Amino acid sequence: MKRLLAAAALLSSLALSACGFTPLYGQQGVTGGLGAIEVVAAEGRAGYLVREQLDDALARNPNVLASHRLSYTVKENRYARGVRVDNVANRYELNMKVDWKLVDITTGNEVRKGQATAVVTYDSADQPYAAISAQQDGQDRAAAEVARKIQLDLAAWLAGKAPA
């Protein structure tokens, strides 16, 4: 049985390599291009969280001179979605919208722009510290989601620019 599974895995890997499939990060210039993007943080806690997530997602290399600068603005809206019997909200929805643009540092021209959104929900407790902690956790998750969407957009754009 083990030999059959090993043979199936080997055959499927050979078939996949022959189909012309290339992973997004397998394209030449994608990983290096992402690492050469300098991220400029927007104001506020959410702006800082998005910058932290983008620095991690893009794997910024401090030893490489930045070729592009990514700047963005963050808009957040919070809505009460769950209400207890005493008319106090106990569940919230956080909508985060990030408008971003990528500028070529040498020319100063805008080369790419976009918008990333994330919607997360969180419970709010009666205890003040727990409520603040839940709200901050919601912000963290939303920032991670928009950073992931921006990273994927930039990686796809760089893959399209890579020589075939």
Buried (B, 14 or more C-beta within 10 A) or exposed (E): EEEEEEEEEEEEEEEEEEEEEEEEEEBEEBBEBBBBBBBEBBEEEBBBBBBBBBBEBBEBBEEEEBBBBBBBEBEBEBEEEEEEEEEEEBBBBBBBBBBBBBBEBEEEEEEBBBEBBBEBEBEBEEEEEEBEBBBEBBBBBBBBBBBBBBBEBBBEBBBEEEEE
